[in-house]
Amino acid sequence: MMAVMRAFATCAILLALACATPAQQRPAAQSGSGSEAAARVGERTITMTEVDERWRQTQPAQRAQAVQQMYQGRREALDAIVAEMLIEQAARAKGLDPEEFTESEIARRMQPVTDGQVVAFYQENQSQMQGRGLAAMSPAIQRYLEEEQRASAYRALVSDLRKAGPRIETVLDAPRYEVEVAPDDPVLGGAKAPVTVIEFSDFQCPFCQRVMPTLKRLREAYGDRVRIVWKDFPLTSIHPQAFKAAEAGQCAREQGKFWEYHDRLFANQQALEPEFLKKYAAEVGLDAAKFNACLDAAKYAERVQEQMGIGNALGVSSTPSVFINGRLLNGAHPYETFAAVIDEELDRATR
């Protein structure tokens, strides 16, 4: 039963993060410096730089995913080592064994799982329960939620220790990609902001809708230190209205009301046919005749295609895909994940 719940939980986490095109391979990234020889053909040496560049040109999404996976694995291992060091120091200060200290701190932070939480989880995920009733699934759900509580309590402990402990400077850098910001891209914030957040997004993607309030919260929290840039990346294979909606967004940008129209489309994501796109334009105060002519003529279809091409070259294959100073975050991560990366970038800018 727990195996079923763990499998379900894994699927739920993956589905909660991003809209994606059909699955892609995720091989392990190659190691080695760029000048390292990969092969020799007679007198000719083929370097790792050449191999990586050819991989980037022929399979950009696969390469980006592999590089990101390598970084993510290293970063998780690094964070685990740092957490263990902090726990050992804190335990030593209290004269406790690290395991004993950890257990006591987790117990202090954990909240009991209520019957209401079990029922709510069951109701929200009933379609995944394979016909089993609440009574049958309650023990497994209870254990799963308790494991989640424990993991959350451990993260809170480590977060508290990082704040109270010695300064931690992370030297391991994330993969970075050069993403050009065009002069007429929709932007919130000034060009001099030390952190640029570029979102490749899709108006029909529910996970893009989910990340929208997170990005707004970032703007409110960081103010002029962050600018947010929109790039179109409609997933046409799974979202049939997304491409035309992207064109409509560009028609609204032409009249200086992209962000107002952007919010209206996400608020009405289930109705993005052309007649509704025109209706929303009038509702946000656009010149209806000019907007309708723009949309009917597919004036910005080529621009949308170009932005999709930019995303493809960067390895984008799902939405939302967000680049923070060139660092890729795939999916609708929580605010804290975005904020942690932004804080690292602000700290990096001051060093």
Sequence and secondary structure as in RCSB ss.txt:
>XXXX:A:sequence
MMAVMRAFATCAILLALACATPAQQRPAAQSGSGSEAAARVGERTITMTEVDERWRQTQPAQRAQAVQQMYQGRR
EALDAIVAEMLIEQAARAKGLDPEEFTESEIARRMQPVTDGQVVAFYQENQSQMQGRGLAAMSPAIQRYLEEEQR
ASAYRALVSDLRKAGPRIETVLDAPRYEVEVAPDDPVLGGAKAPVTVIEFSDFQCPFCQRVMPTLKRLREAYGDR
VRIVWKDFPLTSIHPQAFKAAEAGQCAREQGKFWEYHDRLFANQQALEPEFLKKYAAEVGLDAAKFNACLDAAKY
AERVQEQMGIGNALGVSSTPSVFINGRLLNGAHPYETFAAVIDEELDRATR
>XXXX:A:secstr
 HHHHHHHHHHHHHHHH EESS         S TTSEEEEETTEEEEHHHHHHHHHHH HHHHHHHHHHHHHHHH
HHHHHHHHHHHHHHHHHHTT  HHHHHHHHHHHH     HHHHHHHHHHTGGGSTT  HHHHHHHHHHHHHHHHH
HHHHHHHHHHHHHHSS         B      TTS EES TT SEEEEEEE TT HHHHHHHHHHHHHHHHHGGG
EEEEEEE   TTT TTHHHHHHHHHHHHHTT HHHHHHHHHHTTT  SHHHHHHHHHHTT  HHHHHHHHHTTTT
HHHHHHHHHHHHHTT  EESEEEETTEEEES   HHHHHHHHHHHHHHHH 
